[in-house]
Amino acid sequence: MYADWNLGSKMEIPVVEVSMKKITFLALFAAAAFAQTAPVTILEIDVENVVNYVDDVADPAKVATAPGISPSTISRIFKWAVAVGDIAAINGRPVKGLYTYRFGPGIMATTTLTPGRNIADMASGCPSEAQFAILYPDGTPIGSITASGFNAGTPPPGAPATATSMTLAVVGGTGPFMGLRGQLSRASDVGTWTASMLEDPACRRVNKGGTRGEIVQLIPMARPEVVVTSAGPAVLHADDFSPVTNGRPAQIGEHSIMSVTGLGPTKPVVEAGKPFSAFKEGSLHLVTSPVEVAVNGQAAEVVNSVGWPGMTGVYRVDFRVPQGTAAGQASLQVTAAWIPGSEVKIPVR
């Protein structure tokens, strides 16, 4: 196949006359094609107290019995191991959660014949699977992300510039991450040690593991979007539910309401395709994902985010226009579970 790409100096490139109309059409077609490409969302996940536990104990009765640090010196082909850590933050926002990184059996691939290792066309470690179970700081579940692939070697084309090793394919998730796809790369790994499975993982936080920075490039199945009608974005004044218009713009500090789609699961849950319950005291369906609102890039106070009573797939988000917002047409953007939606414009005075 590569022989067909040999463009030597003797190759003659024919001159083709193309009309300006055709050039314009091709340019517009290319722009439209690029515009249809789903934008990538970046999640920078900070993990703490990471320890690698290697399967090096022949006697099952001795597994997880040593309270102190028990380093493993075994690095053998066809061994397997699991890393465990605590999720501490996503994009700088404090969260909690469980991080696991299972790798093995180790294939220890190398491009040169080395006794006891696998010969291959590339250097690689072993098949791997990463799991992120993400919680609010109070322990309330948000969702999970799963990735699978090889855990070593040079990051492939398309990996972030900060990636230092391995890129796994993101194969799915739960909660607001259901149906997503993308890839996972490692940006940093500091102080992580390799422990024997003699070591008791109950003491992992006491013994202090290392830190890891993981980068998830994801394309979600749905994004949070402000509903746009023929009259403009569906943003209302909370005092009388009248629409925000040029004739009556939003006021700085005002309690405003917008209609949004793509915010994901609620509590209590609503079956797919079913409307949210009609309003009655205590019946609101609360959005389970962290929801943020930005006006001109400035964080706004989110009063609440709930399923709109009687509506299917439509949510109500109440917010306050931040102090310091400049008068005029302001950009408004909703983010749910660190996934941003498109910006819309609303008038502010």
Residue, then its C-alpha position, 0 to 999 in steps of 0.5 A: m500500500y505504501a508503494d502507491w504513496n511514493l511521490g518522487s521528484k519525477m512525478e508530474i502534477p497535471v494542471v487542472e482549471v477549476s472554476m471559482k464556483k466549484i472552488t467555493f462549493l468545495a470550500l463550503f462542502a469541506a466547512a460543512a463536513f468539519a462542522q458536523t464533526a462532534p466536538v471533543t470534551i476534555l476531562e482531566i482526572d486527578v487520582e491520589n493514593v495510587v498503588n499497583y498490586v502485583d499477583d505474586v503470592a502463591d499462597p492465597a491465605k497470605v494475600a492482603t495480610a501485611p499492613g506495611i508497605s510490601p514492595s514487589t520485585i517480580s516483573r515477569i511475563f504473563k503476570w497481571a496486576v491492578a492499580v487502585g486509587d482515589i479520584a480527587a478532582i475533575n477539571g479542578r472541581p473536587v470530587k470523590g470516587l474509585y479508580t482501578y486500572r487492571f493490566g495483564p497478563g503482561i505480554m512485555a512486547t519488544t521489537t528485538l529478540t529478548p529471552g522471556r519476552n514477546i517479539a512484536d512490531m512494537a513495544s508494549g506492556c499488556p492489555s489493560e482496562a481502566q475504570f472511573a466511578i465518580l462521586y460528589p464530595d458527599g458520596t452521591p454517585i454521578g456516573s462511571i467511565t470505562a476504557s480498554g487498550f494497551n498500557a504502554g508505548t508511544p501515545p498514538p496520533g490524536a493523543p493530547a500534547t501532554a500525554t506521556s504514555m498509553t492511550l486506551a479506547v473509551v468504550g462507554g460509561t454510565g449515568p451522564f456518560m452513557g453511550l460516550r466514546g473517546q480515548l484515555s491517556r496518561a499525563s503524569d504518574v508520580g510516586t506510584w509504587t509496585a506492591s506485592m499482593l501481600e500488602d493489605p489494601a485497607c492501609r493504602r491511604v495510610n501508607k500513601g500511594g502516588t498520584r496520577g493525571e489521566i486525560v479523557q478525550l470524550i465524545p458524549m452521546a448527548r450534550p446540554e443545550v439551551v432550547v432555541t425557538s423561533a423567537g430565540p433561546a427559551v430563557l424566561h424571567a422567573d417573576d412572571f415567566s415572560p421571555v427574555t427579549n431585547g424589549r425586556p432583557a435579563q437584569i444583572g442579579e436577576h433570577s432567570i429560567m431556561s429550558v434545556t435538553g441533554l442533562g441526563p439522569t434524574k432522581p427519582v429516575v424517569e424511564a426513557g421516553k416518559p415525561f417527568s411527573a406533573f408538579k406537586e410538592g416533593s415530586l421534582h426530578l432532580v438532575t444527578s449530574p453537576v450542572e454549571v451555567a456561564v454568562n460571558g464565561q463567568a460562573a453564574e449561581v445555579v439555583n436548581s436543575v430539574g426535569w420540567p414537569g410534564m415534559t419529555g427530555v426537557y429540563r428547567v435550570d434556574f440561575r442568576v445573571p452574575q454581577g459584573t456582566a456587561a450590558g448587551q448580547a451576552s453568551l450563555q452556556v450550560t455544562a453538565a458532568w463537565i460536558p459543555g453545550s453550545e453557546v447562545k446569546i441573550p440580551v442583558r441590561 
